[in-house]
Amino acid sequence: MSANLVKITGEIVSAYVTGNHVSAVEIPTLLNNVHAALTGLANGTAPTVVEVEIEKPSPAQIRKSVRDDGIVSFIDGKTYKTLKRHLSANGLDPRSYRERYGLPADYPMIAPSYAEQRSAIAKAIGLGRPGAMAENSPKDRRKVA
């Protein structure tokens, strides 16, 4: 049974490392934790849940995370034009993301340059001006006989 657990542990960790960024230093700990959890399940004892305290970014890190070309995610460190889809994929919404990382309520979820680009497009097609859409729409052209 132990050899089977080792094989399953290797497969689980391999699959996890394939889809997530894990440093080489963290892999032995990950292997031990997964093996302990599987052993606990095999013996009928529930593994203890370890609460991982998430490190909150400093004010300087928060300022640096908002770039003109994108917002740097505190989840994976990658830059995104919009965070909403990324947050949804990680089981968060903007409010819970801000709470989790201690971000201010006005922390943007969209890159400034992307917001400006979208705003310019909206203004160009007349959004936000009453009657502007009616002026830009093609006139009803019927032939009168």
N, C-alpha and C positions, 0 to 999 in steps of 0.2 A: 504494500500500500504506500510506503514511504517513497519508493522510486516513482510511483505514479504521481504522487503529489509534487515531487521535484520536477517532473516533466510538465505537468499542468502549470506549475508556478513559472517555469521558463516560458511557456507559451503565452501566458497572461502578460508577463512583464515585457516580452518581446512585442506583443501587439500594442501594449501601452506606449512603449518607447518609440515605436514606429510613428504614432500619431501625435506625440507630445515631446516637447523639448525637455530632456532630462540630462543633467550633466553626468559625467562618468563617475563622479564621487558619490552621487545619490543612488546609483544602481544597486549596490550591495544592500543598502537600507531598504530599498524598494523590494528587492528579492526576499529579504527577511520578513518584512511586513506581510507580503502576500502569502508566503509560506506559512507564517504563523496564523493568518486568517483561515487558510485552507485546512490546516491541522485542527484548529478550533472547531471548524464546521464538521470535519470528519469525526471528531471525538464527541460531538454534540454540545460543546460549550461555545457560547457566543463570544466572538472576539470583542475586545473593548474598543470603543470608538475613541479615536484620538482627535481632539479638537485642535485644528491647526489655526494658530493666530495669524491673521493676515497683517503684514507690515504695512502701515499707512505711509503714504509718500509725504515727503517734506514739502513745505510751500514752494521751494525752489524746483523740486521735481514736478510739482503740479504746473507751475508756470512753463517749464520746459516741455511738458507733454502736449501743450497746445501750440502746434506749428501752423504756419500758413498753409502748407500743403497737406496736412493731415493731423489727426489726433492720435497720440501714442496711447495704446491700451495698457492699463496697469495689470491686466490679466496675463498677456503673453508678450508684451513689449513691442508688438508690431504696430505700424502706422495704418490708420484707416481714414477714409474720407468721411464716413459716417459710422458711428459706433452701434447704432440700434440693432442691426442684423447680427453683428458680432456678439453683442450682449445677449440677445435672444438665444443664440447658439450655445451660450454658456449658462443659460438658465437665469439670467438677470434682466432687469428692466433699468431704465435710466435712474430712477429714484433709488433702487437698491444698490446699484453700482456706486452712486455718489455716497450713500451711507456706508457701504463696505470699505471704501477707501478714504473716507473722511473728506470728500470733495465739497466745495461750496455749491449752493443751490443753483448758481448761475454758470456752473461749469458746462461748456458747450459739448454737444454730442455730434456736431457737424464741423468739419474743417472750415476756417474762415474764408479761404479762397473758393471753396465749393459753394458756400452759402452766398457769396457775392455773385458767382457765376449763375446760380439758380435764380437769384434776385433779378439780375440783368435780363435773363430770358423771360421771366414773368412780366417785367415792365415792358419789354419789347412787344409782347403779344397783348398787352393792355390789361393784364390782371391788376386789380386794386383800384381801377378807375371806373366809376359808375357809367354804364352805357358804352364803354370802350369796346366791349366784345360785339355789341350790336353794330357799331360803326365799322368795324373791321370785317364783319361777316358779309358774304356775297349777297347782293340784292336779289330779290325774287324776280327772275326774268321770265315773264310769260309773254307769249305772242298774243297780241289782241287781234282778232279777226274781224 
